[in-house]
Amino acid sequence: MIDKKRIFTRCADVIVREMDGGSVLLNMDTGVYYSLNETGTELWSALDGKRSVGEIIEMICDSYDAAPQTAGADVVELLEDLEGEGLVRALEP
């Protein structure tokens, strides 16, 4: 489980193209594509190396009028996927 105080940043070797309300990410190291819906694209934009996971969850809750527990679980799951694909990395505390 990801700590909500953690801060993530996008990896530099990822190319992003927004299209049709979502985004397509390309990991240049692996050649693997990853697609994001509108909510995932908003999360991706928030991964600036300054906001904590908790702050991103609050932002998603505000944007989509989502319950904190649901949004939190979804944000954590997506971050785990993105980290596993080598698209984001956690910064050292």
NORBEL-V131550 format. One record per residue. N is the residue number from 1. RES is the residue in one letter. SS is DSSP state (A for helix, B for strand, O for the rest). PSI is psi in whole degrees, 0 to 359 (* if undefined). OMEGA is omega in whole degrees, 0 to 359 (NA if undefined). Layout:
((N;RES;SS;PSI;OMEGA) (N;RES;SS;PSI;OMEGA))
//
This chain:
((1;M;O;136;181) (2;I;O;132;177) (3;D;O;133;183) (4;K;O;351;177) (5;K;O;349;181) (6;R;O;152;177) (7;I;B;131;179) (8;F;B;156;175) (9;T;B;155;178) (10;R;B;144;176) (11;C;O;144;186) (12;A;O;335;185) (13;D;O;28;180) (14;V;B;128;176) (15;I;B;136;183) (16;V;B;135;174) (17;R;B;122;176) (18;E;B;139;180) (19;M;B;138;174) (20;D;O;46;177) (21;G;O;5;179) (22;G;B;197;180) (23;S;B;155;171) (24;V;B;129;179) (25;L;B;141;176) (26;L;B;118;175) (27;N;B;109;184) (28;M;O;336;179) (29;D;O;322;185) (30;T;O;341;183) (31;G;O;11;182) (32;V;B;135;176) (33;Y;B;151;178) (34;Y;B;130;182) (35;S;B;147;179) (36;L;B;143;173) (37;N;O;188;183) (38;E;A;316;180) (39;T;A;317;178) (40;G;A;324;178) (41;T;A;321;177) (42;E;A;318;177) (43;L;A;314;180) (44;W;A;315;180) (45;S;A;329;182) (46;A;A;348;182) (47;L;O;71;185) (48;D;B;6;181) (49;G;B;9;181) (50;K;B;327;183) (51;R;B;140;175) (52;S;B;165;176) (53;V;A;319;179) (54;G;A;319;178) (55;E;A;323;178) (56;I;A;320;177) (57;I;A;315;178) (58;E;A;318;180) (59;M;A;316;179) (60;I;A;319;178) (61;C;A;315;180) (62;D;A;318;183) (63;S;A;325;188) (64;Y;A;9;181) (65;D;O;47;183) (66;A;O;152;175) (67;A;O;137;182) (68;P;A;321;181) (69;Q;A;316;180) (70;T;A;311;180) (71;A;A;320;180) (72;G;A;315;179) (73;A;A;319;181) (74;D;A;318;180) (75;V;A;314;180) (76;V;A;316;180) (77;E;A;316;180) (78;L;A;318;178) (79;L;A;320;177) (80;E;A;319;178) (81;D;A;312;181) (82;L;A;320;178) (83;E;A;319;179) (84;G;A;330;179) (85;E;O;359;180) (86;G;O;26;182) (87;L;O;336;177) (88;V;B;163;175) (89;R;B;148;178) (90;A;B;139;176) (91;L;O;152;178) (92;E;O;140;180) (93;P;O;*;NA))
//
